[in-house]
Amino acid sequence: MSVFADGFGNWLSRRSRAGDKSVVETESKGASRTGGSGDREPVVVWKAANLMEAQVVKGRLISEGIPAIVRGESLGQIYGLTAGQLATTDVLVPGLLAEKARQILETEVEWIDEEELDDK
């Protein structure tokens, strides 16, 4: 799945607001930025041991309505590494939603056993 299919691409677009001279001045000096304004900047909310763990965390966030992307070392993905420094992967969300995402990830998931549903 691509980054832009998750709606994450909108974070990276630069939009200058009327009267916002800081954006124009920064861009005219040749400085590069990694994304939008500070509140839209992607923030790491989870450091996963490997890509599989990161995909689970990303899925949990997306199911709660928070867009997320996974960023990791491509060499680890190419060789299918599941342990070590090359396997570590970050999960990123928009800065505005970072605190909410951390709260979601700190709460425990209550699983419903299918057998319990059948008994009721």
C-alpha positions in Angstrom: 0.0 0.0 0.0 1.4 3.4 -0.9 1.9 6.3 1.5 -0.5 8.4 -0.5 -3.3 5.8 -0.5 -3.5 6.3 3.3 -4.2 10.0 2.9 -0.7 10.8 4.4 0.4 12.6 1.3 -1.7 15.7 2.3 0.6 16.2 5.3 3.6 16.8 3.1 2.0 19.5 0.9 3.2 23.0 1.5 0.4 25.5 1.8 1.2 29.1 2.4 -1.5 30.9 4.3 -2.4 34.5 3.4 -0.1 36.8 5.3 2.3 34.0 6.4 5.6 35.5 5.4 7.7 33.0 7.4 6.9 30.2 4.8 7.9 32.5 1.9 11.1 33.7 3.6 12.2 30.2 4.6 11.7 28.8 1.1 13.4 31.7 -0.5 16.6 31.1 1.5 16.8 27.6 0.1 16.1 25.8 3.4 14.5 22.4 3.1 11.7 21.2 5.4 10.5 17.7 6.0 6.9 18.5 5.8 4.2 21.0 6.5 3.9 23.3 9.5 4.9 22.1 13.0 1.5 20.8 13.8 1.3 18.8 10.6 4.9 17.4 10.9 5.0 13.6 11.2 5.9 12.5 14.7 7.2 9.1 15.8 4.8 7.6 18.3 6.1 4.0 18.3 9.5 2.4 17.7 8.8 -1.2 16.6 11.3 -4.0 16.7 10.4 -5.0 13.1 8.1 -4.3 10.2 5.4 -6.8 11.3 5.0 -5.1 14.7 4.9 -1.7 13.0 2.2 -2.8 10.6 0.1 -4.1 13.6 0.5 -0.7 15.4 -0.3 1.2 12.2 -3.5 -0.9 11.7 -4.6 -0.2 15.3 -4.2 3.6 14.7 -5.9 3.5 11.4 -8.8 1.6 12.9 -9.2 4.4 15.4 -9.2 7.0 12.6 -5.6 8.3 12.9 -3.6 8.2 9.7 -0.2 6.6 10.1 2.8 5.6 8.1 5.6 3.2 8.7 9.3 4.2 8.2 12.2 1.9 8.4 15.4 0.8 6.8 14.7 -0.6 3.4 17.6 -3.1 3.6 15.9 -4.8 6.5 12.7 -5.1 4.4 14.6 -6.4 1.3 16.2 -9.2 3.3 13.2 -9.8 5.5 15.1 -9.1 8.8 13.0 -9.5 11.9 15.6 -8.6 14.5 18.5 -6.2 14.9 19.1 -2.5 14.1 18.2 -2.9 10.4 14.8 -4.4 11.3 13.7 -1.5 13.6 10.8 0.5 12.2 9.0 3.7 13.3 5.3 4.5 13.1 4.5 8.1 12.4 1.3 10.2 12.8 0.5 13.9 12.3 1.8 16.1 15.1 -1.7 17.2 16.1 -2.8 13.6 16.6 0.4 12.3 18.3 -0.8 12.5 21.9 -4.1 10.9 21.0 -2.2 8.1 19.2 0.0 7.5 22.2 -3.0 7.2 24.5 -4.6 4.7 22.1 -1.4 2.6 22.0 -1.1 2.7 25.8 -4.6 1.3 26.4 -5.1 -2.4 26.4 -7.3 -4.1 23.8 -10.2 -6.1 25.1 -10.5 -9.2 23.0 -13.9 -10.9 22.7 -13.6 -14.7 22.6 -16.0 -16.3 20.0 -16.8 -19.1 22.4 -18.0 -16.6 25.0 -20.3 -15.1 22.3 -21.7 -18.5 21.5 -22.5 -19.2 25.1 -24.5 -16.1 25.5 
